[in-house]
Amino acid sequence: MEAPFIGEQKKGDLLFLRVHKFKMVKQLTLLGYSYQDSIMTLELIVLGTHENFYRDIKALY
């Protein structure tokens, strides 16, 4: 909650999504989340490797 805009805002049909990339156990990991400043809500959507990351999110929404 201290830095909700650390992730990159996606475009198009994933506009609701922000993605923060970091290394975990020497592997690139992506944290997908949404943040609504008006009601101070931070929602974790998905955490995983890059493989099929965006495809899986699109399947959920």
Secondary structure, DSSP 4 states (H G I P E B T S, - for coil): ---TT-SEEP-GGGTT-EEEEEEETTEEEEEEEEEEGGGTEEEEEEEE-STTHHHHHHHH-
